[in-house]
Amino acid sequence: MVTSIQDQAVQTFEIVKQEEIAAPIDIVFETILEQMGPLNSTPEKPMPMTLEAWPGGRWFRDLGNNAGHFWGVVQAIKPPSLLEICGPLFMSTPATSNLQYRLTEENGLTRVRFVHRAMGWIGDADRGVDAGWTDLMTRIRTAVQNKSAGR
């Protein structure tokens, strides 16, 4: 038997993004749910997820045949102004994250404040997620603009 003990401090990170989207708050919130759920993708490929949009609902990737990845649970939801998820997300380490989308609307302009906080044993590969969240915000903005153009 091999035993290895390493003393590591808890690591943390925080990503904060603020966006203004020229669309009603309900459309922006609906689009966030779609882009995090069935329309989720990476720059390389589609990555559809299931997001059960209620307190205690799961956010996960179903690969079929009882295989998949659990990303988190809906901690709080107040459509159309708040979505909060906590869980391991993409990390396969003893770490946890908290995601928050807070939305406010004024004169047809929706402000989105996105925060991702994580703590635990966070490897270097799991720290480079800012680009992924930037891509998601771009997809949300583009999808909202496409919906608005189609009205």
Secondary structure, 3 states (H helix, E strand, C coil): CCCCCCCCCCEEEEEEEEEEECCCHHHHHHHHHHHHCCCCECCCCECCCEECCCCCCEEEEEEECCEEEEEEEEEEEECCCEEEEEECCCCCCCEEEEEEEEEEEECCEEEEEEEEEEEECCCHHHHCCHHHHHHHHHHHHHHHHHHHHCC
